[in-house]
Amino acid sequence: MFMNHSESYEQIREAIERLCADFPGEYWRKQDEKDRYPTEFVQALIDTGYLSVLIPEEYGGSGLDLKAACIILETIHKSGGNGAACHAQMYTMGTLLRHGSNTQKEQWLPGIADGSLRLQAFGVTEPSSGTDTTRITTTAVRDGDDYVINGQKIWTSRAEHSDLMLLLARTEDREAVNKPTKGLSVFLVNLKEAEKNSLTITPIETMINHATTSVFFDNLRVPADNLIGEEGEGFRYILDGMNAERILIAAECIGDARFLVNKASEYATEREVFGRPIGQNQGIQFPIAEAHVQTEAAALMVEKACSDFDSGKQCGTEANMAKLLASEASWKAADICMQTLGGFAFAQEYDVERKFRETRLYRIAPVSTNLILSHVGTHVLGMPKSF
């Protein structure tokens, strides 16, 4: 059934649980084994309307808030799945909906909502800049009715499975602006209409199935009409997408943590060694309980960040803290689950080793734990910059 605006959060959660039941661990293991994009799962989310949850109703979406999107992704991960195959279509809305023109929304959003267009690629990170976004070197130079783009992006996940890319490029030299965050612009790039040899997408082999790539631009022409907002103000626009990204990924981490805590507690209750359940031993029981407590505390921070985002408040710090706490909680839960299951944790059929690998990513991406701590130390506590 296609979702509608009258659905409660709990109804959304229940509906996603039913949808995920059709995609059990065996399905995800096969995708992982073949390093394959989960096309069927993504299509199911499209068909039921859950992938267009943030798109306003007038453009064919559900017009719900970030909290609804968080519930969808958290439930996918709690069910043992992986929302990374499609989460970009949600967090890119933070930039497109808030800063795109009415014409751009009318042109692109209906196709994104009905699934005929996929907006899954978010082109920001570069090999030489890493998390220092102000130092990107990909350029966009105005030439008549187009911008000509040259440069490279890396860790651009799902570019091979996307029709559109939200791209950040420099339209003015860093040395020529009074602030390093100025002179950056955001474009909506139609990947399918790129001229031959102007765009090269190269897959990167990684330890997790994230469909990530390196993207090269060689005189790629993008219509000037595809510029989001004002030229040179893109860093400010992209922050709305980044804050949404961090909150949504934090929700995924909460789902992973709950999956792993449940897996560990169930196994500890059923597994008997020396004539008693191993969960009766405090050395097993207490770490699982501690992982649960840490998870639920992190979930409250995610809810706070999500509420601030939905109400239009400045929420960069809250988004960062939510992402840090949730990623640490999921990693702790993964480690405890591995320790609890022992040798069985390495068996693929338990889905623990897969989740162990998946949760490790989010202590690094989309922003590292150390950079979040630097943000808090500098911008919240007022200490000197450490870099």
Backbone hydrogen bonds in HBPLUS format (Angstrom, degrees):
<---DONOR---> <-ACCEPTOR-->    atom                        ^
c    i                          cat <-CA-CA->   ^        H-A-AA   ^      H-
h    n   atom  resd res      DA  || num        DHA   H-A  angle D-A-AA Bond
n    s   type  num  typ     dist DA aas  dist angle  dist       angle   num
A0003-MET N   A0048-THR O   2.89 MM  45  6.14 159.1  1.93 156.5 155.4     1
A0007-GLU N   A0004-ASN O   3.17 MM   3  5.86 167.6  2.18 120.1 123.9     2
A0012-ILE N   A0008-SER O   2.96 MM   4  6.31 153.1  2.04 150.9 158.5     3
A0013-ARG N   A0009-TYR O   2.95 MM   4  6.27 158.9  1.99 149.3 154.8     4
A0014-GLU N   A0010-GLU O   2.97 MM   4  6.20 162.4  2.01 148.2 152.6     5
A0015-ALA N   A0011-GLN O   2.92 MM   4  6.06 156.0  1.98 145.6 152.4     6
A0016-ILE N   A0012-ILE O   2.95 MM   4  6.17 158.4  1.99 153.4 158.6     7
A0017-GLU N   A0013-ARG O   2.99 MM   4  6.23 152.7  2.06 147.0 154.8     8
A0018-ARG N   A0014-GLU O   3.07 MM   4  6.37 152.6  2.15 144.6 151.3     9
A0019-LEU N   A0015-ALA O   2.95 MM   4  6.24 156.1  2.01 145.8 152.8    10
A0020-CYS N   A0016-ILE O   2.82 MM   4  5.98 163.2  1.85 152.1 156.5    11
A0021-ALA N   A0017-GLU O   3.07 MM   4  6.23 131.6  2.32 136.5 148.3    12
A0021-ALA N   A0018-ARG O   3.24 MM   3  5.16 133.0  2.48  92.3 104.9    13
A0022-ASP N   A0019-LEU O   3.11 MM   3  5.74 155.0  2.18 113.4 120.2    14
A0023-PHE N   A0020-CYS O   2.83 MM   3  5.05 157.7  1.88 109.0 116.3    15
A0027-TYR N   A0024-PRO O   2.98 MM   3  5.53 127.6  2.27 112.1 124.3    16
A0028-TRP N   A0024-PRO O   3.40 MM   4  6.88 157.2  2.46 150.2 155.8    17
A0029-ARG N   A0025-GLY O   2.86 MM   4  6.08 154.0  1.93 155.7 163.8    18
A0030-LYS N   A0026-GLU O   3.11 MM   4  6.30 152.0  2.19 144.2 150.4    19
A0031-GLN N   A0027-TYR O   3.14 MM   4  6.50 153.9  2.21 146.4 153.4    20
A0032-ASP N   A0028-TRP O   2.94 MM   4  6.11 157.7  1.99 145.5 151.9    21
A0033-GLU N   A0029-ARG O   2.82 MM   4  5.97 156.5  1.87 146.8 153.4    22
A0034-LYS N   A0030-LYS O   3.12 MM   4  6.23 155.6  2.18 145.1 149.9    23
A0035-ASP N   A0031-GLN O   2.88 MM   4  5.68 104.0  2.47 134.1 151.6    24
A0036-ARG N   A0031-GLN O   2.80 MM   5  4.74 163.3  1.83 142.7 146.7    25
A0035-ASP N   A0032-ASP O   3.22 MM   3  4.90 155.1  2.28  95.2 102.7    26
A0039-THR N   A0037-TYR O   2.76 MM   2  5.62 134.7  1.97 113.2  98.3    27
A0042-VAL N   A0038-PRO O   3.09 MM   4  6.38 167.9  2.11 161.8 165.3    28
A0043-GLN N   A0039-THR O   2.91 MM   4  6.08 157.4  1.96 150.3 157.1    29
A0044-ALA N   A0040-GLU O   2.98 MM   4  6.21 145.6  2.10 141.1 150.1    30
A0045-LEU N   A0041-PHE O   3.12 MM   4  6.49 150.4  2.21 147.8 155.2    31
A0046-ILE N   A0042-VAL O   2.99 MM   4  6.32 149.2  2.08 145.1 154.2    32
A0047-ASP N   A0043-GLN O   2.82 MM   4  6.02 165.7  1.84 152.9 156.3    33
A0048-THR N   A0044-ALA O   3.13 MM   4  6.23 147.3  2.24 140.7 148.0    34
A0050-TYR N   A0045-LEU O   2.99 MM   5  5.21 118.9  2.37 153.2 159.5    35
A0051-LEU N   A0045-LEU O   3.32 MM   6  5.38 147.3  2.43 122.0 117.8    36
A0049-GLY N   A0046-ILE O   3.06 MM   3  5.12 150.2  2.15 102.2 111.5    37
A0052-SER N   A0049-GLY O   3.34 MM   3  5.55 147.0  2.46 101.3 110.1    38
A0055-ILE N   A0052-SER O   3.16 MM   3  5.41 144.2  2.29 107.0 117.2    39
A0062-SER N   A0052-SER O   3.26 MM  10  6.41 158.9  2.30 142.3 142.7    40
A0064-LEU N   A0053-VAL O   2.89 MM  11  5.68 157.3  1.94 176.9 170.0    41
A0063-GLY N   A0055-ILE O   2.78 MM   8  5.17 140.5  1.94 135.2 134.7    42
A0059-TYR N   A0056-PRO O   3.04 MM   3  5.65 157.0  2.09 115.4 122.6    43
A0061-GLY N   A0056-PRO O   3.13 MM   5  5.14 154.9  2.19 137.1 129.7    44
A0060-GLY N   A0057-GLU O   2.98 MM   3  5.03 167.0  2.00 111.0 113.5    45
A0068-ALA N   A0065-ASP O   3.14 MM   3  5.56 126.2  2.45 105.2 116.7    46
A0069-ALA N   A0065-ASP O   3.38 MM   4  6.83 155.0  2.45 143.3 149.9    47
A0070-CYS N   A0066-LEU O   2.80 MM   4  6.09 153.4  1.87 151.7 159.5    48
A0071-ILE N   A0067-LYS O   2.95 MM   4  6.22 154.6  2.01 148.1 154.4    49
A0072-ILE N   A0068-ALA O   3.05 MM   4  6.34 155.4  2.11 146.4 152.8    50
A0073-LEU N   A0069-ALA O   3.07 MM   4  6.35 168.4  2.08 154.5 156.1    51
A0074-GLU N   A0070-CYS O   2.81 MM   4  5.87 164.1  1.83 153.0 158.5    52
A0075-THR N   A0071-ILE O   2.96 MM   4  5.93 158.3  2.01 143.4 149.2    53
A0076-ILE N   A0072-ILE O   3.05 MM   4  6.28 153.3  2.13 144.8 152.2    54
A0077-HIS N   A0073-LEU O   3.13 MM   4  6.37 162.1  2.16 150.7 154.2    55
A0078-LYS N   A0074-GLU O   2.85 MM   4  6.06 154.4  1.92 147.1 155.3    56
A0079-SER N   A0075-THR O   2.96 MM   4  6.02 137.8  2.14 140.2 150.2    57
A0081-GLY N   A0076-ILE O   2.89 MM   5  5.24 147.9  2.00 160.9 150.9    58
A0080-GLY N   A0077-HIS O   3.00 MM   3  5.06 159.6  2.04 104.5 110.6    59
A0086-CYS N   A0083-GLY O   3.01 MM   3  5.77 165.3  2.03 122.7 127.2    60
A0087-HIS N   A0083-GLY O   2.91 MM   4  5.74 130.3  2.17 153.6 167.3    61
A0089-GLN N   A0086-CYS O   3.19 MM   3  5.90 145.0  2.32 118.5 125.9    62
A0090-MET N   A0087-HIS O   2.92 MM   3  5.35 147.6  2.03 109.0 119.1    63
A0091-TYR N   A0087-HIS O   3.15 MM   4  6.61 161.6  2.19 155.7 159.2    64
A0092-THR N   A0088-ALA O   2.96 MM   4  5.80 158.7  2.00 150.1 154.2    65
A0093-MET N   A0090-MET O   3.16 MM   3  5.58 147.3  2.27 106.8 116.2    66
A0094-GLY N   A0091-TYR O   3.09 MM   3  5.59 153.8  2.16 110.5 117.3    67
A0095-THR N   A0092-THR O   3.10 MM   3  5.62 142.6  2.25 110.4 118.8    68
A0096-LEU N   A0092-THR O   3.08 MM   4  6.38 173.7  2.09 158.3 157.9    69
A0097-LEU N   A0093-MET O   2.88 MM   4  5.29 155.1  1.95 132.3 140.6    70
A0099-HIS N   A0095-THR O   2.97 MM   4  5.74 145.2  2.09 145.6 153.7    71
A0100-GLY N   A0096-LEU O   2.83 MM   4  4.76 142.3  1.97 126.5 133.1    72
A0105-LYS N   A0101-SER O   2.99 MM   4  6.28 158.9  2.03 150.6 156.6    73
A0106-GLU N   A0102-ASN O   2.89 MM   4  6.10 160.0  1.93 149.2 154.6    74
A0107-GLN N   A0103-THR O   2.92 MM   4  6.08 143.6  2.05 142.4 152.8    75
A0108-TRP N   A0104-GLN O   2.95 MM   4  6.05 159.1  1.99 152.7 156.5    76
A0109-LEU N   A0105-LYS O   2.94 MM   4  5.21 145.2  2.06 131.7 142.9    77
A0112-ILE N   A0108-TRP O   3.11 MM   4  6.36 155.2  2.18 153.5 161.2    78
A0113-ALA N   A0109-LEU O   2.80 MM   4  5.95 158.7  1.84 156.9 162.9    79
A0114-ASP N   A0110-PRO O   3.00 MM   4  6.24 156.5  2.05 148.9 154.0    80
A0116-SER N   A0111-GLY O   3.03 MM   5  5.09 114.9  2.47 147.5 154.9    81
A0117-LEU N   A0111-GLY O   3.01 MM   6  5.05 144.8  2.14 124.8 116.7    82
A0115-GLY N   A0112-ILE O   3.40 MM   3  5.22 149.6  2.50  94.2 102.7    83
A0163-ASP N   A0118-ARG O   2.84 MM  45  5.09 145.9  1.95 131.1 142.5    84
A0164-LEU N   A0118-ARG O   2.97 MM  46  6.18 157.4  2.02 161.1 158.5    85
A0166-LEU N   A0121-ALA O   2.99 MM  45  6.35 162.0  2.03 154.8 152.4    86
A0123-GLY N   A0166-LEU O   2.79 MM  43  5.98 144.7  1.91 146.9 158.0    87
A0168-LEU N   A0123-GLY O   2.99 MM  45  6.22 161.7  2.03 173.8 168.2    88
A0154-ILE N   A0125-THR O   2.92 MM  29  5.74 161.8  1.95 134.9 139.8    89
A0129-SER N   A0126-GLU O   3.30 MM   3  5.41 137.7  2.49 101.2 112.5    90
A0130-GLY N   A0126-GLU O   3.07 MM   4  5.77 167.5  2.08 157.2 158.0    91
A0132-ASP N   A0129-SER O   2.96 MM   3  5.25 154.4  2.03 140.0 137.0    92
A0135-ARG N   A0132-ASP O   2.99 MM   3  5.87 166.9  2.01 126.7 131.0    93
A0136-ILE N   A0133-THR O   3.22 MM   3  5.69 153.3  2.29 124.2 121.3    94
A0170-ARG N   A0138-THR O   2.75 MM  32  6.03 176.0  1.75 160.3 159.0    95
A0139-THR N   A0150-ASN O   2.85 MM  11  5.45 149.7  1.94 162.0 164.9    96
A0150-ASN N   A0139-THR O   3.03 MM  11  5.45 151.4  2.11 144.1 152.5    97
A0140-ALA N   A0170-ARG O   2.98 MM  30  5.95 151.0  2.07 141.9 140.4    98
A0141-VAL N   A0148-VAL O   2.98 MM   7  5.15 163.9  2.00 136.0 137.9    99
A0148-VAL N   A0141-VAL O   2.77 MM   7  5.15 160.5  1.81 140.0 144.8   100
A0143-ASP N   A0146-ASP O   2.74 MM   3  5.29 175.4  1.74 153.3 152.6   101
A0146-ASP N   A0143-ASP O   3.15 MM   3  5.29 162.8  2.18 120.6 123.9   102
A0224-ALA N   A0145-ASP O   2.80 MM  79  5.49 169.4  1.81 143.1 139.5   103
A0147-TYR N   A0222-VAL O   2.73 MM  75  5.20 150.9  1.82 147.4 157.2   104
A0222-VAL N   A0147-TYR O   2.85 MM  75  5.20 161.2  1.89 152.9 159.3   105
A0149-ILE N   A0220-LEU O   2.74 MM  71  4.97 166.1  1.76 142.8 147.2   106
A0220-LEU N   A0149-ILE O   3.00 MM  71  4.97 149.9  2.09 152.0 144.4   107
A0151-GLY N   A0217-PHE O   3.08 MM  66  5.16 155.7  2.14 138.0 134.0   108
A0217-PHE N   A0151-GLY O   2.80 MM  66  5.16 173.0  1.80 156.4 155.4   109
A0153-LYS N   A0215-VAL O   2.82 MM  62  5.09 158.7  1.86 149.3 156.7   110
A0215-VAL N   A0153-LYS O   2.81 MM  62  5.09 161.3  1.85 141.7 148.3   111
A0156-THR N   A0213-THR O   3.01 MM  57  5.18 153.9  2.08 149.9 146.7   112
A0158-ARG N   A0211-ALA O   2.67 MM  53  5.18 163.6  1.69 141.5 146.2   113
A0161-HIS N   A0158-ARG O   2.93 MM   3  5.10 146.2  2.05 105.2 116.0   114
A0191-LEU N   A0163-ASP O   2.80 MM  28  5.37 135.4  2.00 141.9 153.4   115
A0165-MET N   A0189-VAL O   2.86 MM  24  5.02 145.8  1.98 139.9 150.0   116
A0189-VAL N   A0165-MET O   2.78 MM  24  5.02 169.2  1.79 158.1 157.0   117
A0167-LEU N   A0187-PHE O   2.82 MM  20  5.13 170.7  1.83 157.0 159.8   118
A0187-PHE N   A0167-LEU O   2.82 MM  20  5.13 156.0  1.88 147.0 155.3   119
A0169-ALA N   A0185-SER O   2.95 MM  16  5.52 164.5  1.97 159.7 164.8   120
A0185-SER N   A0169-ALA O   2.79 MM  16  5.52 170.3  1.80 169.3 172.5   121
A0171-THR N   A0183-GLY O   2.81 MM  12  5.47 150.6  1.89 148.9 158.4   122
A0172-GLU N   A0183-GLY O   3.23 MM  11  4.63 131.3  2.49 140.2 132.7   123
A0176-ALA N   A0173-ASP O   2.99 MM   3  5.22 145.3  2.11 104.1 114.8   124
A0177-VAL N   A0174-ARG O   3.47 MM   3  5.73 165.3  2.49 106.5 110.6   125
A0182-LYS N   A0179-LYS O   2.98 MM   3  5.46 162.4  2.01 116.9 122.7   126
A0183-GLY N   A0232-GLY O   3.08 MM  49  3.87 131.7  2.33 118.6 120.9   127
A0234-GLY N   A0184-LEU O   2.53 MM  50  4.96 144.5  1.65 150.8 141.9   128
A0228-ILE N   A0186-VAL O   2.80 MM  42  5.40 176.4  1.80 151.2 152.5   129
A0188-LEU N   A0226-ASN O   2.97 MM  38  5.28 155.0  2.04 141.8 149.6   130
A0193-GLU N   A0190-ASN O   3.27 MM   3  5.63 148.2  2.37 105.9 114.4   131
A0194-ALA N   A0191-LEU O   3.40 MM   3  5.38 165.9  2.42 102.2 105.5   132
A0198-SER N   A0195-GLU O   3.06 MM   3  5.51 159.9  2.10 131.0 133.8   133
A0218-ASP N   A0198-SER O   2.90 MM  20  4.55 169.9  1.91 128.7 131.0   134
A0200-THR N   A0216-PHE O   3.02 MM  16  5.06 159.3  2.06 142.4 147.5   135
A0216-PHE N   A0200-THR O   2.84 MM  16  5.06 163.9  1.87 149.3 154.8   136
A0202-THR N   A0214-SER O   2.81 MM  12  5.13 171.8  1.81 159.7 162.5   137
A0214-SER N   A0202-THR O   2.78 MM  12  5.13 154.5  1.84 144.7 152.9   138
A0204-ILE N   A0212-THR O   2.99 MM   8  5.85 160.3  2.03 149.7 144.3   139
A0210-HIS N   A0208-ILE O   3.06 MM   2  5.77 118.4  2.46 110.8  94.4   140
A0226-ASN N   A0223-PRO O   2.86 MM   3  5.53 164.3  1.89 120.1 125.5   141
A0227-LEU N   A0224-ALA O   3.12 MM   3  5.63 165.2  2.14 118.5 119.8   142
A0233-GLU N   A0230-GLU O   3.33 MM   3  5.74 166.7  2.35 128.9 129.6   143
A0237-TYR N   A0233-GLU O   3.40 MM   4  6.75 153.8  2.48 143.7 151.2   144
A0238-ILE N   A0234-GLY O   2.78 MM   4  5.94 159.3  1.82 157.3 162.6   145
A0239-LEU N   A0235-PHE O   3.19 MM   4  6.36 136.7  2.39 140.7 150.2   146
A0240-ASP N   A0237-TYR O   3.21 MM   3  5.81 138.4  2.39 109.7 118.4   147
A0241-GLY N   A0238-ILE O   3.02 MM   3  5.12 119.5  2.40  97.1 112.1   148
A0242-MET N   A0238-ILE O   2.81 MM   4  6.16 154.1  1.88 150.1 158.7   149
A0243-ASN N   A0239-LEU O   2.73 MM   4  5.88 159.7  1.77 152.6 156.9   150
A0244-ALA N   A0240-ASP O   3.16 MM   4  6.21 160.0  2.21 136.0 141.7   151
A0245-GLU N   A0241-GLY O   2.84 MM   4  6.01 153.5  1.91 143.2 151.6   152
A0246-ARG N   A0242-MET O   2.92 MM   4  6.15 160.4  1.95 150.1 153.8   153
A0247-ILE N   A0243-ASN O   3.05 MM   4  6.26 157.7  2.10 148.2 154.1   154
A0248-LEU N   A0244-ALA O   2.87 MM   4  6.02 167.2  1.89 155.8 159.5   155
A0249-ILE N   A0245-GLU O   2.89 MM   4  5.99 161.9  1.92 150.9 156.3   156
A0250-ALA N   A0246-ARG O   2.94 MM   4  5.97 144.0  2.07 132.9 143.2   157
A0251-ALA N   A0247-ILE O   2.98 MM   4  6.31 146.7  2.10 142.7 151.4   158
A0252-GLU N   A0248-LEU O   3.00 MM   4  6.41 147.9  2.11 142.1 151.0   159
A0253-CYS N   A0249-ILE O   2.90 MM   4  6.23 152.4  1.98 146.3 153.7   160
A0254-ILE N   A0250-ALA O   2.98 MM   4  6.34 149.3  2.08 145.8 153.9   161
A0255-GLY N   A0251-ALA O   3.04 MM   4  6.37 155.5  2.10 146.1 152.5   162
A0256-ASP N   A0252-GLU O   2.87 MM   4  6.24 158.4  1.92 153.1 159.0   163
A0257-ALA N   A0253-CYS O   2.84 MM   4  6.06 164.5  1.87 151.6 155.8   164
A0258-ARG N   A0254-ILE O   2.95 MM   4  6.18 160.3  1.99 150.7 155.6   165
A0259-PHE N   A0255-GLY O   2.95 MM   4  6.15 156.4  2.01 148.6 155.5   166
A0260-LEU N   A0256-ASP O   2.92 MM   4  6.17 162.1  1.95 155.0 159.3   167
A0261-VAL N   A0257-ALA O   2.82 MM   4  5.99 159.7  1.86 152.6 158.5   168
A0262-ASN N   A0258-ARG O   2.99 MM   4  6.00 163.3  2.02 143.7 148.6   169
A0263-LYS N   A0259-PHE O   2.95 MM   4  6.13 155.8  2.01 143.4 150.9   170
A0264-ALA N   A0260-LEU O   2.90 MM   4  6.06 160.2  1.94 146.7 151.7   171
A0265-SER N   A0261-VAL O   2.89 MM   4  6.06 166.8  1.91 153.6 157.2   172
A0266-GLU N   A0262-ASN O   2.93 MM   4  5.97 160.2  1.97 148.6 154.1   173
A0267-TYR N   A0263-LYS O   3.08 MM   4  6.16 161.4  2.12 143.3 148.8   174
A0268-ALA N   A0264-ALA O   2.86 MM   4  5.99 159.5  1.90 148.7 155.1   175
A0269-THR N   A0265-SER O   3.05 MM   4  6.12 137.6  2.24 136.2 146.2   176
A0270-GLU N   A0266-GLU O   3.08 MM   4  6.29 150.5  2.17 146.4 153.9   177
A0271-ARG N   A0267-TYR O   2.80 MM   4  5.67 164.6  1.82 158.7 162.3   178
A0279-GLY N   A0268-ALA O   2.80 MM  11  4.34 141.0  1.95 140.4 127.4   179
A0278-ILE N   A0271-ARG O   2.91 MM   7  6.09 154.3  1.98 162.8 165.9   180
A0273-VAL N   A0276-ARG O   3.02 MM   3  5.66 156.4  2.07 154.4 147.6   181
A0276-ARG N   A0273-VAL O   3.37 MM   3  5.66 153.4  2.45 105.8 112.2   182
A0280-GLN N   A0277-PRO O   3.02 MM   3  5.57 164.7  2.05 115.5 120.2   183
A0281-ASN N   A0278-ILE O   3.11 MM   3  5.61 158.3  2.16 111.0 117.5   184
A0284-ILE N   A0281-ASN O   2.97 MM   3  5.52 150.8  2.05 115.0 123.5   185
A0285-GLN N   A0281-ASN O   2.85 MM   4  6.03 173.5  1.85 158.3 160.3   186
A0286-PHE N   A0282-GLN O   2.93 MM   4  5.35 161.0  1.96 133.8 140.0   187
A0289-ALA N   A0285-GLN O   2.98 MM   4  6.24 160.2  2.02 153.8 160.1   188
A0290-GLU N   A0286-PHE O   2.81 MM   4  6.02 155.8  1.86 152.9 160.0   189
A0291-ALA N   A0287-PRO O   2.95 MM   4  6.15 151.5  2.03 141.4 148.7   190
A0292-HIS N   A0288-ILE O   3.00 MM   4  6.31 149.8  2.09 145.4 153.7   191
A0293-VAL N   A0289-ALA O   2.98 MM   4  6.31 160.3  2.02 150.8 155.4   192
A0294-GLN N   A0290-GLU O   2.94 MM   4  6.16 164.4  1.96 151.5 155.6   193
A0295-THR N   A0291-ALA O   2.96 MM   4  6.08 150.2  2.05 141.2 149.4   194
A0296-GLU N   A0292-HIS O   2.97 MM   4  6.25 164.1  2.00 156.9 159.8   195
A0297-ALA N   A0293-VAL O   3.01 MM   4  6.20 153.2  2.09 149.4 156.7   196
A0298-ALA N   A0294-GLN O   3.03 MM   4  6.17 158.6  2.07 143.3 149.2   197
A0299-ALA N   A0295-THR O   2.90 MM   4  6.15 147.7  2.00 145.5 155.2   198
A0300-LEU N   A0297-ALA O   3.19 MM   3  5.38 130.5  2.45  98.5 110.5   199
A0301-MET N   A0298-ALA O   3.04 MM   3  5.18 121.3  2.40  98.8 113.4   200
A0302-VAL N   A0298-ALA O   3.00 MM   4  6.38 152.2  2.08 150.9 159.3   201
A0303-GLU N   A0299-ALA O   2.97 MM   4  6.20 155.6  2.03 144.2 150.6   202
A0304-LYS N   A0300-LEU O   2.96 MM   4  6.22 151.1  2.05 141.6 149.3   203
A0305-ALA N   A0301-MET O   2.97 MM   4  6.20 166.0  1.99 151.4 154.3   204
A0306-CYS N   A0302-VAL O   2.91 MM   4  6.06 159.4  1.95 149.9 156.1   205
A0307-SER N   A0303-GLU O   2.94 MM   4  6.08 156.1  2.00 145.2 151.5   206
A0308-ASP N   A0304-LYS O   3.00 MM   4  6.26 157.6  2.05 150.4 156.2   207
A0309-PHE N   A0305-ALA O   2.97 MM   4  6.21 158.3  2.02 148.1 154.0   208
A0310-ASP N   A0306-CYS O   2.97 MM   4  6.17 166.7  1.98 152.2 155.5   209
A0311-SER N   A0307-SER O   3.05 MM   4  6.19 140.9  2.21 141.1 151.1   210
A0313-LYS N   A0308-ASP O   2.95 MM   5  5.16 144.5  2.07 161.1 156.6   211
A0312-GLY N   A0309-PHE O   3.07 MM   3  5.23 159.5  2.12 106.7 112.8   212
A0319-ALA N   A0315-CYS O   2.77 MM   4  5.88 161.1  1.81 156.6 161.9   213
A0320-ASN N   A0316-GLY O   3.01 MM   4  6.15 157.3  2.06 145.1 151.2   214
A0321-MET N   A0317-THR O   2.89 MM   4  6.12 164.2  1.91 153.8 158.1   215
A0322-ALA N   A0318-GLU O   2.87 MM   4  5.98 157.6  1.92 146.9 153.5   216
A0323-LYS N   A0319-ALA O   3.03 MM   4  6.16 159.3  2.07 143.3 149.0   217
A0324-LEU N   A0320-ASN O   2.92 MM   4  6.18 159.3  1.97 150.8 156.6   218
A0325-LEU N   A0321-MET O   2.93 MM   4  6.07 177.7  1.93 155.5 156.0   219
A0326-ALA N   A0322-ALA O   2.93 MM   4  5.93 162.7  1.96 148.5 154.1   220
A0327-SER N   A0323-LYS O   2.98 MM   4  5.91 158.7  2.02 142.9 149.1   221
A0328-GLU N   A0324-LEU O   3.00 MM   4  6.14 158.1  2.05 151.8 157.8   222
A0329-ALA N   A0325-LEU O   2.94 MM   4  6.07 150.4  2.03 140.8 149.5   223
A0330-SER N   A0326-ALA O   2.93 MM   4  6.13 159.5  1.97 148.7 153.5   224
A0331-TRP N   A0327-SER O   3.03 MM   4  6.12 154.1  2.10 140.0 147.3   225
A0332-LYS N   A0328-GLU O   2.95 MM   4  6.09 157.2  2.01 144.6 150.8   226
A0333-ALA N   A0329-ALA O   2.93 MM   4  6.12 160.8  1.96 146.9 152.6   227
A0334-ALA N   A0330-SER O   2.88 MM   4  6.05 150.6  1.97 141.7 150.0   228
A0335-ASP N   A0331-TRP O   2.96 MM   4  6.18 159.0  2.01 147.9 152.9   229
A0336-ILE N   A0332-LYS O   2.91 MM   4  6.12 164.4  1.93 154.7 158.9   230
A0337-CYS N   A0333-ALA O   2.88 MM   4  5.96 154.3  1.94 143.5 151.1   231
A0338-MET N   A0334-ALA O   2.96 MM   4  6.17 159.0  2.00 147.2 152.7   232
A0339-GLN N   A0335-ASP O   3.01 MM   4  6.25 160.0  2.05 146.0 151.5   233
A0340-THR N   A0336-ILE O   2.86 MM   4  6.03 150.2  1.95 146.7 155.1   234
A0341-LEU N   A0337-CYS O   3.02 MM   4  6.18 168.2  2.04 155.1 156.9   235
A0342-GLY N   A0338-MET O   2.97 MM   4  5.95 130.0  2.23 140.1 153.1   236
A0344-PHE N   A0341-LEU O   3.18 MM   3  5.39 134.2  2.41 141.5 130.5   237
A0345-ALA N   A0342-GLY O   3.02 MM   3  5.58 148.2  2.12 113.7 122.6   238
A0346-PHE N   A0343-GLY O   3.12 MM   3  5.72 155.0  2.19 114.5 120.9   239
A0347-ALA N   A0344-PHE O   3.03 MM   3  5.21 155.0  2.10 105.9 113.8   240
A0350-TYR N   A0347-ALA O   3.20 MM   3  6.06 167.1  2.22 125.4 128.7   241
A0351-ASP N   A0348-GLN O   2.98 MM   3  5.44 159.9  2.02 118.4 124.8   242
A0355-LYS N   A0351-ASP O   3.37 MM   4  6.37 159.2  2.41 128.6 134.1   243
A0356-PHE N   A0352-VAL O   2.75 MM   4  5.94 150.0  1.84 151.0 160.9   244
A0357-ARG N   A0353-GLU O   3.13 MM   4  6.33 151.7  2.22 139.0 144.4   245
A0358-GLU N   A0354-ARG O   2.96 MM   4  6.24 159.7  2.00 148.3 154.7   246
A0359-THR N   A0355-LYS O   2.85 MM   4  5.93 163.9  1.88 153.3 156.1   247
A0363-ARG N   A0360-ARG O   3.34 MM   3  5.93 169.8  2.35 116.4 119.4   248
A0364-ILE N   A0361-LEU O   2.85 MM   3  5.56 158.7  1.89 121.4 128.6   249
A0365-ALA N   A0361-LEU O   2.93 MM   4  6.05 164.6  1.95 150.1 155.2   250
A0369-THR N   A0363-ARG O   3.17 MM   6  5.72 148.1  2.27 157.0 147.5   251
A0372-ILE N   A0368-SER O   3.13 MM   4  6.48 152.4  2.21 149.9 157.7   252
A0373-LEU N   A0369-THR O   3.00 MM   4  6.31 160.1  2.04 152.6 157.8   253
A0374-SER N   A0370-ASN O   2.91 MM   4  6.17 148.5  2.01 143.2 152.3   254
A0375-HIS N   A0371-LEU O   2.92 MM   4  6.17 152.4  1.99 142.5 149.6   255
A0376-VAL N   A0372-ILE O   2.94 MM   4  6.27 162.8  1.97 155.2 158.9   256
A0377-GLY N   A0373-LEU O   2.85 MM   4  5.98 165.4  1.87 148.2 153.0   257
A0378-THR N   A0374-SER O   2.92 MM   4  5.98 155.1  1.98 147.4 153.5   258
A0379-HIS N   A0375-HIS O   2.75 MM   4  5.54 152.9  1.83 149.0 156.7   259
A0380-VAL N   A0376-VAL O   3.04 MM   4  4.88 141.7  2.19 119.4 129.2   260
A0381-LEU N   A0376-VAL O   2.95 MM   5  6.33 150.3  2.04 162.6 171.2   261
A0383-MET N   A0377-GLY O   2.93 MM   6  5.70 160.9  1.97 157.7 152.5   262
